[in-house]
Amino acid sequence: MDNLASNDNSQVDFCRIIDKPIEIYVFIDPLCPECWSLEPYIKKLAMEYGCYFKIRPIVSSNLTNLNNKPSKKSKDLASYWEKTACRTGMSCDGDLWYENPVSSPSIVALAIKAAELQGQRLGSKFLRKLQEYLFLDKKNISNENVLFEIADKVNLDLDEFKKDIHSNTAKRALKCDWNLTCEMDVEQLPTVVMFNREHDADGLRVSGLYNYNIYLRALFETLGKKVQPTRKPSLEDFLCHFEFVATKEVAVVFDWSIEKAEKELKKLVLKQKVKQVPVKYGMFWQYVNDAS
């Protein structure tokens, strides 16, 4: 949940409200393909209504089981990833669990909290890049050198990150996430919980992965009214902002079919603004910063 979905108001160039009434908690497991598949809907919600809410990602993974010999689960995990990719349109390569399995998910969760210590915007960018390394590149993101590479890629202060990843501060932040998960009785991931800070009512919960309209209805209900969406940026501006996106993300955000999204993206390829990056399922698109 990066960039426009972050808590950094300066990124929302298309709509500005200083006091955002809605707080959205997104409970995720960074290794969960359905949490990864939530990305298109979070992006669309942020692009259209981000001026009304702040997002707080909560790391809620069940690390105890995963930290115990993940090789025993390789076949099941690989199958789950492949089926999820086919169903959702967000590529994730299950071969990771045979070729380069994640050996210590606990360090992954601490790394996310360490990145967030440098600000929610950078924390969100780190989480997104972490998921790309995992689901697309089949990297063992529990390897500290891989984590340092990701931190460097998203322009974290690397020295601070290396200290923070093993700090008590990061451990306390992660424990807070786990406590919040228990307090809110979150049993399924992803789960989205929306609160209106202006009212004293309980939050509205959406457990599991659904289509965009479900999250939109939940937002309107939490706001207590329907509001008009913000005008979307151009496709090129969208790519420039997010830098690396799936065809599915573009299709969802712009209300296009996959075929229409690919057609429009290929126009930018011809203009040398974007390059195609094939993945196991579908295509990602990389913005070319030095395009002439």
Disulfide bonds with the S-S distance in Angstrom:
Cys15-Cys51 2.39
